[in-house]
Amino acid sequence: MQIIPFKEPAQWQEQIELDNQTFVLSFRWNAMNEYWVMDILTRDLVPIILGIKVVANYNLTSQYVNDGKPTGDIVCQNIIGGEGKIQRLDMGEVTELIYYSLGEFA
């Protein structure tokens, strides 16, 4: 299990190593509809999965079968309990993105 650090700006990206493979995760806040969107790219910024809506208490990557995606699962978990909609500044405070290696998330 690995917590994916989350930054405050409304749009940002980070390079991260997941299971010994380097990815770029890109995030942007959709102000009109009030939700975060995540993109997964290779280290060379080649898109793997684009437009993933970040939803609390949900496995964000399991439904995708794209070649090159992380082998495990990225899950957004509410860390204080509850089922509410994620607000702009909730990430890291109310919810966290967690990467589970293959077989860790059941």
Gaussian input, Z-matrix of N, CA and C with variables (Angstrom, degrees):
# hf/3-21g

backbone

0 1
 N
 C     1     B1
 C     2     B2     1     A1
 N     3     B3     2     A2     1     D1
 C     4     B4     3     A3     2     D2
 C     5     B5     4     A4     3     D3
 N     6     B6     5     A5     4     D4
 C     7     B7     6     A6     5     D5
 C     8     B8     7     A7     6     D6
 N     9     B9     8     A8     7     D7
 C    10    B10     9     A9     8     D8
 C    11    B11    10    A10     9     D9
 N    12    B12    11    A11    10    D10
 C    13    B13    12    A12    11    D11
 C    14    B14    13    A13    12    D12
 N    15    B15    14    A14    13    D13
 C    16    B16    15    A15    14    D14
 C    17    B17    16    A16    15    D15
 N    18    B18    17    A17    16    D16
 C    19    B19    18    A18    17    D17
 C    20    B20    19    A19    18    D18
 N    21    B21    20    A20    19    D19
 C    22    B22    21    A21    20    D20
 C    23    B23    22    A22    21    D21
 N    24    B24    23    A23    22    D22
 C    25    B25    24    A24    23    D23
 C    26    B26    25    A25    24    D24
 N    27    B27    26    A26    25    D25
 C    28    B28    27    A27    26    D26
 C    29    B29    28    A28    27    D27
 N    30    B30    29    A29    28    D28
 C    31    B31    30    A30    29    D29
 C    32    B32    31    A31    30    D30
 N    33    B33    32    A32    31    D31
 C    34    B34    33    A33    32    D32
 C    35    B35    34    A34    33    D33
 N    36    B36    35    A35    34    D34
 C    37    B37    36    A36    35    D35
 C    38    B38    37    A37    36    D36
 N    39    B39    38    A38    37    D37
 C    40    B40    39    A39    38    D38
 C    41    B41    40    A40    39    D39
 N    42    B42    41    A41    40    D40
 C    43    B43    42    A42    41    D41
 C    44    B44    43    A43    42    D42
 N    45    B45    44    A44    43    D43
 C    46    B46    45    A45    44    D44
 C    47    B47    46    A46    45    D45
 N    48    B48    47    A47    46    D46
 C    49    B49    48    A48    47    D47
 C    50    B50    49    A49    48    D48
 N    51    B51    50    A50    49    D49
 C    52    B52    51    A51    50    D50
 C    53    B53    52    A52    51    D51
 N    54    B54    53    A53    52    D52
 C    55    B55    54    A54    53    D53
 C    56    B56    55    A55    54    D54
 N    57    B57    56    A56    55    D55
 C    58    B58    57    A57    56    D56
 C    59    B59    58    A58    57    D57
 N    60    B60    59    A59    58    D58
 C    61    B61    60    A60    59    D59
 C    62    B62    61    A61    60    D60
 N    63    B63    62    A62    61    D61
 C    64    B64    63    A63    62    D62
 C    65    B65    64    A64    63    D63
 N    66    B66    65    A65    64    D64
 C    67    B67    66    A66    65    D65
 C    68    B68    67    A67    66    D66
 N    69    B69    68    A68    67    D67
 C    70    B70    69    A69    68    D68
 C    71    B71    70    A70    69    D69
 N    72    B72    71    A71    70    D70
 C    73    B73    72    A72    71    D71
 C    74    B74    73    A73    72    D72
 N    75    B75    74    A74    73    D73
 C    76    B76    75    A75    74    D74
 C    77    B77    76    A76    75    D75
 N    78    B78    77    A77    76    D76
 C    79    B79    78    A78    77    D77
 C    80    B80    79    A79    78    D78
 N    81    B81    80    A80    79    D79
 C    82    B82    81    A81    80    D80
 C    83    B83    82    A82    81    D81
 N    84    B84    83    A83    82    D82
 C    85    B85    84    A84    83    D83
 C    86    B86    85    A85    84    D84
 N    87    B87    86    A86    85    D85
 C    88    B88    87    A87    86    D86
 C    89    B89    88    A88    87    D87
 N    90    B90    89    A89    88    D88
 C    91    B91    90    A90    89    D89
 C    92    B92    91    A91    90    D90
 N    93    B93    92    A92    91    D91
 C    94    B94    93    A93    92    D92
 C    95    B95    94    A94    93    D93
 N    96    B96    95    A95    94    D94
 C    97    B97    96    A96    95    D95
 C    98    B98    97    A97    96    D96
 N    99    B99    98    A98    97    D97
 C   100   B100    99    A99    98    D98
 C   101   B101   100   A100    99    D99
 N   102   B102   101   A101   100   D100
 C   103   B103   102   A102   101   D101
 C   104   B104   103   A103   102   D102
 N   105   B105   104   A104   103   D103
 C   106   B106   105   A105   104   D104
 C   107   B107   106   A106   105   D105
 N   108   B108   107   A107   106   D106
 C   109   B109   108   A108   107   D107
 C   110   B110   109   A109   108   D108
 N   111   B111   110   A110   109   D109
 C   112   B112   111   A111   110   D110
 C   113   B113   112   A112   111   D111
 N   114   B114   113   A113   112   D112
 C   115   B115   114   A114   113   D113
 C   116   B116   115   A115   114   D114
 N   117   B117   116   A116   115   D115
 C   118   B118   117   A117   116   D116
 C   119   B119   118   A118   117   D117
 N   120   B120   119   A119   118   D118
 C   121   B121   120   A120   119   D119
 C   122   B122   121   A121   120   D120
 N   123   B123   122   A122   121   D121
 C   124   B124   123   A123   122   D122
 C   125   B125   124   A124   123   D123
 N   126   B126   125   A125   124   D124
 C   127   B127   126   A126   125   D125
 C   128   B128   127   A127   126   D126
 N   129   B129   128   A128   127   D127
 C   130   B130   129   A129   128   D128
 C   131   B131   130   A130   129   D129
 N   132   B132   131   A131   130   D130
 C   133   B133   132   A132   131   D131
 C   134   B134   133   A133   132   D132
 N   135   B135   134   A134   133   D133
 C   136   B136   135   A135   134   D134
 C   137   B137   136   A136   135   D135
 N   138   B138   137   A137   136   D136
 C   139   B139   138   A138   137   D137
 C   140   B140   139   A139   138   D138
 N   141   B141   140   A140   139   D139
 C   142   B142   141   A141   140   D140
 C   143   B143   142   A142   141   D141
 N   144   B144   143   A143   142   D142
 C   145   B145   144   A144   143   D143
 C   146   B146   145   A145   144   D144
 N   147   B147   146   A146   145   D145
 C   148   B148   147   A147   146   D146
 C   149   B149   148   A148   147   D147
 N   150   B150   149   A149   148   D148
 C   151   B151   150   A150   149   D149
 C   152   B152   151   A151   150   D150
 N   153   B153   152   A152   151   D151
 C   154   B154   153   A153   152   D152
 C   155   B155   154   A154   153   D153
 N   156   B156   155   A155   154   D154
 C   157   B157   156   A156   155   D155
 C   158   B158   157   A157   156   D156
 N   159   B159   158   A158   157   D157
 C   160   B160   159   A159   158   D158
 C   161   B161   160   A160   159   D159
 N   162   B162   161   A161   160   D160
 C   163   B163   162   A162   161   D161
 C   164   B164   163   A163   162   D162
 N   165   B165   164   A164   163   D163
 C   166   B166   165   A165   164   D164
 C   167   B167   166   A166   165   D165
 N   168   B168   167   A167   166   D166
 C   169   B169   168   A168   167   D167
 C   170   B170   169   A169   168   D168
 N   171   B171   170   A170   169   D169
 C   172   B172   171   A171   170   D170
 C   173   B173   172   A172   171   D171
 N   174   B174   173   A173   172   D172
 C   175   B175   174   A174   173   D173
 C   176   B176   175   A175   174   D174
 N   177   B177   176   A176   175   D175
 C   178   B178   177   A177   176   D176
 C   179   B179   178   A178   177   D177
 N   180   B180   179   A179   178   D178
 C   181   B181   180   A180   179   D179
 C   182   B182   181   A181   180   D180
 N   183   B183   182   A182   181   D181
 C   184   B184   183   A183   182   D182
 C   185   B185   184   A184   183   D183
 N   186   B186   185   A185   184   D184
 C   187   B187   186   A186   185   D185
 C   188   B188   187   A187   186   D186
 N   189   B189   188   A188   187   D187
 C   190   B190   189   A189   188   D188
 C   191   B191   190   A190   189   D189
 N   192   B192   191   A191   190   D190
 C   193   B193   192   A192   191   D191
 C   194   B194   193   A193   192   D192
 N   195   B195   194   A194   193   D193
 C   196   B196   195   A195   194   D194
 C   197   B197   196   A196   195   D195
 N   198   B198   197   A197   196   D196
 C   199   B199   198   A198   197   D197
 C   200   B200   199   A199   198   D198
 N   201   B201   200   A200   199   D199
 C   202   B202   201   A201   200   D200
 C   203   B203   202   A202   201   D201
 N   204   B204   203   A203   202   D202
 C   205   B205   204   A204   203   D203
 C   206   B206   205   A205   204   D204
 N   207   B207   206   A206   205   D205
 C   208   B208   207   A207   206   D206
 C   209   B209   208   A208   207   D207
 N   210   B210   209   A209   208   D208
 C   211   B211   210   A210   209   D209
 C   212   B212   211   A211   210   D210
 N   213   B213   212   A212   211   D211
 C   214   B214   213   A213   212   D212
 C   215   B215   214   A214   213   D213
 N   216   B216   215   A215   214   D214
 C   217   B217   216   A216   215   D215
 C   218   B218   217   A217   216   D216
 N   219   B219   218   A218   217   D217
 C   220   B220   219   A219   218   D218
 C   221   B221   220   A220   219   D219
 N   222   B222   221   A221   220   D220
 C   223   B223   222   A222   221   D221
 C   224   B224   223   A223   222   D222
 N   225   B225   224   A224   223   D223
 C   226   B226   225   A225   224   D224
 C   227   B227   226   A226   225   D225
 N   228   B228   227   A227   226   D226
 C   229   B229   228   A228   227   D227
 C   230   B230   229   A229   228   D228
 N   231   B231   230   A230   229   D229
 C   232   B232   231   A231   230   D230
 C   233   B233   232   A232   231   D231
 N   234   B234   233   A233   232   D232
 C   235   B235   234   A234   233   D233
 C   236   B236   235   A235   234   D234
 N   237   B237   236   A236   235   D235
 C   238   B238   237   A237   236   D236
 C   239   B239   238   A238   237   D237
 N   240   B240   239   A239   238   D238
 C   241   B241   240   A240   239   D239
 C   242   B242   241   A241   240   D240
 N   243   B243   242   A242   241   D241
 C   244   B244   243   A243   242   D242
 C   245   B245   244   A244   243   D243
 N   246   B246   245   A245   244   D244
 C   247   B247   246   A246   245   D245
 C   248   B248   247   A247   246   D246
 N   249   B249   248   A248   247   D247
 C   250   B250   249   A249   248   D248
 C   251   B251   250   A250   249   D249
 N   252   B252   251   A251   250   D250
 C   253   B253   252   A252   251   D251
 C   254   B254   253   A253   252   D252
 N   255   B255   254   A254   253   D253
 C   256   B256   255   A255   254   D254
 C   257   B257   256   A256   255   D255
 N   258   B258   257   A257   256   D256
 C   259   B259   258   A258   257   D257
 C   260   B260   259   A259   258   D258
 N   261   B261   260   A260   259   D259
 C   262   B262   261   A261   260   D260
 C   263   B263   262   A262   261   D261
 N   264   B264   263   A263   262   D262
 C   265   B265   264   A264   263   D263
 C   266   B266   265   A265   264   D264
 N   267   B267   266   A266   265   D265
 C   268   B268   267   A267   266   D266
 C   269   B269   268   A268   267   D267
 N   270   B270   269   A269   268   D268
 C   271   B271   270   A270   269   D269
 C   272   B272   271   A271   270   D270
 N   273   B273   272   A272   271   D271
 C   274   B274   273   A273   272   D272
 C   275   B275   274   A274   273   D273
 N   276   B276   275   A275   274   D274
 C   277   B277   276   A276   275   D275
 C   278   B278   277   A277   276   D276
 N   279   B279   278   A278   277   D277
 C   280   B280   279   A279   278   D278
 C   281   B281   280   A280   279   D279
 N   282   B282   281   A281   280   D280
 C   283   B283   282   A282   281   D281
 C   284   B284   283   A283   282   D282
 N   285   B285   284   A284   283   D283
 C   286   B286   285   A285   284   D284
 C   287   B287   286   A286   285   D285
 N   288   B288   287   A287   286   D286
 C   289   B289   288   A288   287   D287
 C   290   B290   289   A289   288   D288
 N   291   B291   290   A290   289   D289
 C   292   B292   291   A291   290   D290
 C   293   B293   292   A292   291   D291
 N   294   B294   293   A293   292   D292
 C   295   B295   294   A294   293   D293
 C   296   B296   295   A295   294   D294
 N   297   B297   296   A296   295   D295
 C   298   B298   297   A297   296   D296
 C   299   B299   298   A298   297   D297
 N   300   B300   299   A299   298   D298
 C   301   B301   300   A300   299   D299
 C   302   B302   301   A301   300   D300
 N   303   B303   302   A302   301   D301
 C   304   B304   303   A303   302   D302
 C   305   B305   304   A304   303   D303
 N   306   B306   305   A305   304   D304
 C   307   B307   306   A306   305   D305
 C   308   B308   307   A307   306   D306
 N   309   B309   308   A308   307   D307
 C   310   B310   309   A309   308   D308
 C   311   B311   310   A310   309   D309
 N   312   B312   311   A311   310   D310
 C   313   B313   312   A312   311   D311
 C   314   B314   313   A313   312   D312
 N   315   B315   314   A314   313   D313
 C   316   B316   315   A315   314   D314
 C   317   B317   316   A316   315   D315

   B1=1.4432
   B2=1.5322
   B3=1.3215
   B4=1.4619
   B5=1.5316
   B6=1.3251
   B7=1.4690
   B8=1.5201
   B9=1.3150
   B10=1.4649
   B11=1.5195
   B12=1.3488
   B13=1.4627
   B14=1.5255
   B15=1.3110
   B16=1.4630
   B17=1.5168
   B18=1.3229
   B19=1.4646
   B20=1.5227
   B21=1.3278
   B22=1.4558
   B23=1.5297
   B24=1.3389
   B25=1.4764
   B26=1.5317
   B27=1.3262
   B28=1.4643
   B29=1.5266
   B30=1.3304
   B31=1.4687
   B32=1.5202
   B33=1.3347
   B34=1.4505
   B35=1.5250
   B36=1.3229
   B37=1.4658
   B38=1.5148
   B39=1.3366
   B40=1.4547
   B41=1.5150
   B42=1.3128
   B43=1.4541
   B44=1.5204
   B45=1.3334
   B46=1.4604
   B47=1.5232
   B48=1.3135
   B49=1.4589
   B50=1.5258
   B51=1.3278
   B52=1.4588
   B53=1.5255
   B54=1.3111
   B55=1.4663
   B56=1.5253
   B57=1.3272
   B58=1.4706
   B59=1.5224
   B60=1.3149
   B61=1.4614
   B62=1.5295
   B63=1.3345
   B64=1.4603
   B65=1.5261
   B66=1.3255
   B67=1.4628
   B68=1.5142
   B69=1.3265
   B70=1.4540
   B71=1.5270
   B72=1.3209
   B73=1.4539
   B74=1.5221
   B75=1.3080
   B76=1.4588
   B77=1.5245
   B78=1.3270
   B79=1.4604
   B80=1.5188
   B81=1.3112
   B82=1.4614
   B83=1.5286
   B84=1.3233
   B85=1.4480
   B86=1.5141
   B87=1.3324
   B88=1.4523
   B89=1.5322
   B90=1.3426
   B91=1.4708
   B92=1.5210
   B93=1.3271
   B94=1.4594
   B95=1.5330
   B96=1.3275
   B97=1.4718
   B98=1.5254
   B99=1.3182
   B100=1.4630
   B101=1.5246
   B102=1.3314
   B103=1.4577
   B104=1.5195
   B105=1.3337
   B106=1.4590
   B107=1.5233
   B108=1.3265
   B109=1.4660
   B110=1.5235
   B111=1.3237
   B112=1.4571
   B113=1.5222
   B114=1.3237
   B115=1.4593
   B116=1.5233
   B117=1.3299
   B118=1.4593
   B119=1.5235
   B120=1.3421
   B121=1.4564
   B122=1.5215
   B123=1.3225
   B124=1.4576
   B125=1.5202
   B126=1.3199
   B127=1.4658
   B128=1.5202
   B129=1.3499
   B130=1.4673
   B131=1.5270
   B132=1.3183
   B133=1.4699
   B134=1.5246
   B135=1.3321
   B136=1.4663
   B137=1.5285
   B138=1.3440
   B139=1.4711
   B140=1.5239
   B141=1.3222
   B142=1.4606
   B143=1.5305
   B144=1.3430
   B145=1.4693
   B146=1.5249
   B147=1.3193
   B148=1.4616
   B149=1.5243
   B150=1.3216
   B151=1.4568
   B152=1.5095
   B153=1.3287
   B154=1.4583
   B155=1.5388
   B156=1.3160
   B157=1.4686
   B158=1.5291
   B159=1.3268
   B160=1.4643
   B161=1.5265
   B162=1.3256
   B163=1.4635
   B164=1.5317
   B165=1.3195
   B166=1.4677
   B167=1.5215
   B168=1.3363
   B169=1.4608
   B170=1.5261
   B171=1.3302
   B172=1.4681
   B173=1.5215
   B174=1.3331
   B175=1.4584
   B176=1.5318
   B177=1.3168
   B178=1.4616
   B179=1.5209
   B180=1.3228
   B181=1.4647
   B182=1.5228
   B183=1.3126
   B184=1.4647
   B185=1.5262
   B186=1.3287
   B187=1.4632
   B188=1.5263
   B189=1.3234
   B190=1.4667
   B191=1.5233
   B192=1.3346
   B193=1.4656
   B194=1.5282
   B195=1.3125
   B196=1.4527
   B197=1.5222
   B198=1.3288
   B199=1.4605
   B200=1.5229
   B201=1.3021
   B202=1.4466
   B203=1.5089
   B204=1.3385
   B205=1.4668
   B206=1.5262
   B207=1.3285
   B208=1.4645
   B209=1.5269
   B210=1.3225
   B211=1.4676
   B212=1.5283
   B213=1.3175
   B214=1.4559
   B215=1.5182
   B216=1.3273
   B217=1.4622
   B218=1.5168
   B219=1.3391
   B220=1.4595
   B221=1.5256
   B222=1.3257
   B223=1.4539
   B224=1.5225
   B225=1.3126
   B226=1.4618
   B227=1.5253
   B228=1.3330
   B229=1.4557
   B230=1.5188
   B231=1.3194
   B232=1.4551
   B233=1.5252
   B234=1.3262
   B235=1.4644
   B236=1.5290
   B237=1.3395
   B238=1.4680
   B239=1.5257
   B240=1.3382
   B241=1.4576
   B242=1.5129
   B243=1.2923
   B244=1.4547
   B245=1.5154
   B246=1.3054
   B247=1.4602
   B248=1.5245
   B249=1.3214
   B250=1.4581
   B251=1.5157
   B252=1.3156
   B253=1.4561
   B254=1.5311
   B255=1.3302
   B256=1.4596
   B257=1.5285
   B258=1.3227
   B259=1.4540
   B260=1.5370
   B261=1.2876
   B262=1.4662
   B263=1.5316
   B264=1.3307
   B265=1.4649
   B266=1.5255
   B267=1.3240
   B268=1.4714
   B269=1.5250
   B270=1.3325
   B271=1.4601
   B272=1.5318
   B273=1.3175
   B274=1.4505
   B275=1.5261
   B276=1.3212
   B277=1.4631
   B278=1.5283
   B279=1.3233
   B280=1.4604
   B281=1.5234
   B282=1.3128
   B283=1.4642
   B284=1.5230
   B285=1.3283
   B286=1.4594
   B287=1.5187
   B288=1.3226
   B289=1.4561
   B290=1.5179
   B291=1.3197
   B292=1.4548
   B293=1.5215
   B294=1.3326
   B295=1.4611
   B296=1.5235
   B297=1.3362
   B298=1.4561
   B299=1.5172
   B300=1.3229
   B301=1.4559
   B302=1.5294
   B303=1.3180
   B304=1.4549
   B305=1.5309
   B306=1.3198
   B307=1.4517
   B308=1.5266
   B309=1.3143
   B310=1.4767
   B311=1.5094
   B312=1.3430
   B313=1.4590
   B314=1.5188
   B315=1.3246
   B316=1.4659
   B317=1.5032
   A1=108.64
   A2=115.08
   A3=120.69
   A4=108.87
   A5=116.68
   A6=120.12
   A7=108.28
   A8=116.10
   A9=121.70
   A10=106.93
   A11=117.46
   A12=119.79
   A13=111.55
   A14=116.42
   A15=121.29
   A16=108.95
   A17=116.62
   A18=122.08
   A19=110.14
   A20=116.00
   A21=121.29
   A22=115.92
   A23=120.92
   A24=118.88
   A25=112.39
   A26=115.52
   A27=120.81
   A28=112.44
   A29=117.85
   A30=121.31
   A31=108.13
   A32=116.37
   A33=120.68
   A34=109.73
   A35=116.11
   A36=120.61
   A37=109.35
   A38=114.60
   A39=120.26
   A40=109.94
   A41=115.06
   A42=121.11
   A43=106.26
   A44=116.07
   A45=120.21
   A46=109.67
   A47=115.53
   A48=120.84
   A49=108.92
   A50=115.67
   A51=122.75
   A52=107.70
   A53=117.11
   A54=122.31
   A55=111.91
   A56=115.85
   A57=123.46
   A58=114.48
   A59=116.96
   A60=121.82
   A61=107.39
   A62=117.04
   A63=121.10
   A64=111.09
   A65=115.53
   A66=123.50
   A67=108.73
   A68=115.85
   A69=121.98
   A70=106.12
   A71=115.89
   A72=121.45
   A73=107.06
   A74=115.97
   A75=122.30
   A76=108.12
   A77=116.19
   A78=121.23
   A79=110.28
   A80=116.07
   A81=121.20
   A82=108.87
   A83=115.23
   A84=122.35
   A85=108.31
   A86=116.96
   A87=122.44
   A88=106.06
   A89=115.97
   A90=120.94
   A91=112.34
   A92=117.42
   A93=119.70
   A94=111.53
   A95=116.14
   A96=120.75
   A97=113.26
   A98=116.64
   A99=124.36
   A100=114.20
   A101=115.77
   A102=121.58
   A103=110.01
   A104=114.94
   A105=121.76
   A106=109.48
   A107=115.92
   A108=123.36
   A109=107.42
   A110=116.59
   A111=122.14
   A112=109.76
   A113=116.18
   A114=123.05
   A115=107.77
   A116=116.45
   A117=122.02
   A118=107.29
   A119=115.76
   A120=121.69
   A121=109.91
   A122=116.20
   A123=119.84
   A124=108.43
   A125=116.61
   A126=119.86
   A127=111.93
   A128=116.76
   A129=122.31
   A130=112.10
   A131=116.92
   A132=125.42
   A133=113.97
   A134=116.17
   A135=120.96
   A136=106.95
   A137=117.82
   A138=120.39
   A139=112.96
   A140=115.97
   A141=122.73
   A142=108.27
   A143=116.32
   A144=122.42
   A145=107.10
   A146=116.48
   A147=121.40
   A148=110.99
   A149=116.77
   A150=121.74
   A151=116.50
   A152=118.09
   A153=120.91
   A154=108.80
   A155=116.77
   A156=120.66
   A157=108.00
   A158=116.34
   A159=121.42
   A160=108.48
   A161=115.15
   A162=123.16
   A163=107.95
   A164=116.71
   A165=121.13
   A166=111.54
   A167=114.44
   A168=123.35
   A169=112.29
   A170=115.14
   A171=120.82
   A172=109.58
   A173=115.22
   A174=121.49
   A175=107.16
   A176=117.61
   A177=122.40
   A178=114.45
   A179=118.69
   A180=120.43
   A181=115.68
   A182=118.94
   A183=120.18
   A184=113.98
   A185=118.42
   A186=120.65
   A187=113.35
   A188=117.34
   A189=120.91
   A190=110.82
   A191=116.21
   A192=121.49
   A193=111.26
   A194=117.16
   A195=122.91
   A196=111.73
   A197=115.75
   A198=120.22
   A199=108.93
   A200=116.45
   A201=120.66
   A202=115.23
   A203=118.14
   A204=119.22
   A205=109.25
   A206=117.68
   A207=119.47
   A208=110.93
   A209=116.25
   A210=119.88
   A211=112.31
   A212=116.89
   A213=121.21
   A214=111.98
   A215=115.55
   A216=121.80
   A217=111.36
   A218=116.45
   A219=122.12
   A220=107.10
   A221=114.89
   A222=121.90
   A223=108.53
   A224=116.59
   A225=121.76
   A226=106.95
   A227=116.60
   A228=120.20
   A229=111.35
   A230=115.28
   A231=121.36
   A232=106.23
   A233=117.36
   A234=121.13
   A235=113.23
   A236=117.06
   A237=118.86
   A238=111.72
   A239=115.95
   A240=120.39
   A241=110.35
   A242=115.46
   A243=120.17
   A244=112.27
   A245=114.79
   A246=121.66
   A247=112.97
   A248=118.06
   A249=121.80
   A250=114.84
   A251=114.10
   A252=122.79
   A253=109.40
   A254=116.95
   A255=121.64
   A256=109.12
   A257=115.97
   A258=121.85
   A259=109.70
   A260=116.89
   A261=123.98
   A262=113.27
   A263=118.76
   A264=121.84
   A265=113.45
   A266=118.20
   A267=122.23
   A268=114.06
   A269=117.47
   A270=119.75
   A271=110.54
   A272=115.43
   A273=121.66
   A274=113.32
   A275=116.85
   A276=121.64
   A277=111.09
   A278=116.20
   A279=123.06
   A280=110.41
   A281=115.80
   A282=121.70
   A283=109.92
   A284=115.95
   A285=122.03
   A286=109.29
   A287=115.01
   A288=120.52
   A289=106.93
   A290=115.94
   A291=120.86
   A292=108.27
   A293=115.32
   A294=121.17
   A295=107.90
   A296=115.41
   A297=122.13
   A298=108.08
   A299=117.62
   A300=121.59
   A301=109.22
   A302=116.48
   A303=122.35
   A304=110.47
   A305=116.97
   A306=122.63
   A307=114.75
   A308=118.82
   A309=121.43
   A310=113.01
   A311=117.18
   A312=121.40
   A313=109.02
   A314=115.67
   A315=118.97
   A316=110.35
   D1=137.41
   D2=-178.49
   D3=-141.03
   D4=125.33
   D5=176.55
   D6=-79.59
   D7=130.74
   D8=177.76
   D9=-90.86
   D10=115.94
   D11=-179.35
   D12=-61.57
   D13=142.92
   D14=-178.27
   D15=-122.14
   D16=135.20
   D17=-178.60
   D18=-101.21
   D19=166.86
   D20=-174.26
   D21=-84.88
   D22=-31.48
   D23=-176.19
   D24=-56.14
   D25=155.78
   D26=-178.09
   D27=-71.23
   D28=-14.69
   D29=175.93
   D30=-149.84
   D31=128.64
   D32=-178.63
   D33=-165.47
   D34=167.19
   D35=175.21
   D36=-143.35
   D37=158.72
   D38=178.68
   D39=-144.36
   D40=149.45
   D41=173.83
   D42=-93.90
   D43=133.39
   D44=-175.26
   D45=-144.02
   D46=146.59
   D47=177.02
   D48=-99.84
   D49=123.65
   D50=178.03
   D51=-124.46
   D52=117.97
   D53=-177.56
   D54=50.33
   D55=50.40
   D56=175.98
   D57=63.20
   D58=22.21
   D59=176.39
   D60=-128.90
   D61=136.46
   D62=-176.85
   D63=-92.02
   D64=131.04
   D65=177.93
   D66=-128.95
   D67=162.44
   D68=168.88
   D69=-114.35
   D70=125.19
   D71=175.07
   D72=-105.07
   D73=129.55
   D74=-178.58
   D75=-117.55
   D76=134.99
   D77=-177.89
   D78=-128.16
   D79=143.49
   D80=174.05
   D81=-146.70
   D82=143.41
   D83=178.75
   D84=-90.40
   D85=123.62
   D86=175.45
   D87=-88.16
   D88=98.51
   D89=-174.03
   D90=-67.87
   D91=-34.01
   D92=-178.09
   D93=-65.31
   D94=-45.34
   D95=-177.08
   D96=-101.24
   D97=-4.43
   D98=175.62
   D99=58.50
   D100=63.92
   D101=171.45
   D102=-155.27
   D103=158.07
   D104=176.44
   D105=-85.77
   D106=145.99
   D107=175.20
   D108=-121.33
   D109=135.66
   D110=179.81
   D111=-118.88
   D112=137.64
   D113=171.47
   D114=-117.80
   D115=145.47
   D116=175.41
   D117=-115.76
   D118=126.70
   D119=-178.30
   D120=-130.36
   D121=161.75
   D122=172.96
   D123=-71.84
   D124=171.07
   D125=178.07
   D126=-61.94
   D127=-21.79
   D128=177.92
   D129=-92.89
   D130=12.91
   D131=177.31
   D132=67.51
   D133=28.02
   D134=172.61
   D135=-85.68
   D136=124.75
   D137=-177.63
   D138=-61.49
   D139=136.32
   D140=172.84
   D141=-108.50
   D142=-55.60
   D143=175.99
   D144=-137.22
   D145=129.56
   D146=-179.28
   D147=-119.15
   D148=145.79
   D149=170.26
   D150=78.08
   D151=34.13
   D152=179.06
   D153=-80.59
   D154=118.77
   D155=177.09
   D156=-75.25
   D157=127.47
   D158=-179.29
   D159=-84.14
   D160=116.41
   D161=-176.81
   D162=-124.19
   D163=135.06
   D164=-179.06
   D165=-66.63
   D166=144.82
   D167=176.40
   D168=59.12
   D169=44.02
   D170=-175.73
   D171=-146.30
   D172=140.80
   D173=174.80
   D174=-78.53
   D175=112.32
   D176=-172.51
   D177=-79.70
   D178=-20.00
   D179=-172.21
   D180=-117.78
   D181=-8.60
   D182=-172.78
   D183=-64.26
   D184=-27.95
   D185=-176.87
   D186=-79.54
   D187=-7.70
   D188=-178.44
   D189=-96.78
   D190=139.77
   D191=179.76
   D192=-118.86
   D193=24.11
   D194=-177.33
   D195=-63.78
   D196=139.21
   D197=172.64
   D198=-65.38
   D199=139.50
   D200=175.80
   D201=90.43
   D202=-7.56
   D203=179.87
   D204=-72.52
   D205=162.08
   D206=176.78
   D207=-55.61
   D208=144.39
   D209=-177.10
   D210=-72.47
   D211=-24.52
   D212=179.00
   D213=-94.11
   D214=-157.35
   D215=-176.16
   D216=-123.73
   D217=140.22
   D218=172.79
   D219=-102.46
   D220=123.24
   D221=-175.73
   D222=-124.09
   D223=138.12
   D224=173.17
   D225=-98.97
   D226=118.13
   D227=-176.85
   D228=-117.94
   D229=135.43
   D230=172.86
   D231=-76.45
   D232=118.27
   D233=-173.56
   D234=-93.11
   D235=-4.62
   D236=178.47
   D237=-115.71
   D238=3.59
   D239=-178.95
   D240=91.11
   D241=151.76
   D242=178.85
   D243=112.34
   D244=169.07
   D245=-174.44
   D246=-124.81
   D247=7.29
   D248=-172.12
   D249=-63.41
   D250=165.64
   D251=177.84
   D252=-67.07
   D253=141.64
   D254=179.38
   D255=-73.78
   D256=127.23
   D257=176.75
   D258=-92.24
   D259=167.68
   D260=-173.61
   D261=-51.55
   D262=-43.39
   D263=-175.41
   D264=-105.52
   D265=17.20
   D266=-177.80
   D267=-75.69
   D268=-29.59
   D269=-174.27
   D270=-62.26
   D271=127.56
   D272=-177.56
   D273=89.32
   D274=-16.89
   D275=179.16
   D276=-109.32
   D277=-50.10
   D278=-178.86
   D279=-105.72
   D280=-38.21
   D281=179.92
   D282=-127.52
   D283=156.16
   D284=176.17
   D285=-135.47
   D286=148.99
   D287=170.44
   D288=-90.71
   D289=129.25
   D290=-178.38
   D291=-127.62
   D292=133.68
   D293=176.10
   D294=-101.16
   D295=124.98
   D296=176.01
   D297=-108.35
   D298=125.12
   D299=175.87
   D300=-62.33
   D301=161.31
   D302=-179.07
   D303=-50.41
   D304=125.01
   D305=177.87
   D306=89.89
   D307=-11.01
   D308=179.61
   D309=-78.04
   D310=-32.72
   D311=-175.53
   D312=-98.39
   D313=120.25
   D314=-178.65
   D315=-116.90

